[in-house]
């Protein structure tokens, strides 16, 4: 008979779903599909469109945890490279000025997932910090590729690849900071 201290606490929200391998596969595929769908919520801007992708990436990271979230984003990237048109604006394939952001999704999902496993999504303040860090990781991968593919200097790359997205990112972070801690509170009932 297990005592209360030997019962494993869920590390992330998806751990509340019963199951093992089949559940994990479904979560990884579902996270990739959610990101692909969110990418279609797109408002054209040059050279980087405003999309729902980053919100999906960060939510997938927080809800799936490091390993499953990184696999989910790797699947998203691999399927997009293979030709499924589910990158921003229905794009697919390898390369281009926004591809660094897609690569950054894997790292950001892993970082956010690891922080969520350590409670980084349990309070509003922690969620904000977790999501800000996740966004910074995405920019850290996306900006150098944007600069290299378009021949932009740092100032111009920041002007077209970061600054226009800060308000939207702040809104996405605020939504996540409301959703994730609330989900944990509901789960504890």
ABEGO torsion letter per residue (X at the ends): XBBAAABBBBABAAAABBEBAAAAAAAAAAAAAAAAAAAABBBBBOABBBBAAAAAAAAAAAAAEAAAAAAAAAAAAAAAAAGBBABBGGBBEBEEAAAAAAAAAAAAAAAAAAAAAAGAAABAAAAAAAAAAAAAAAAAAAAAAAAAAAGBBAAAAAAAAAAAAAAAAAAAAAAAAAAAAAAAAAAAX
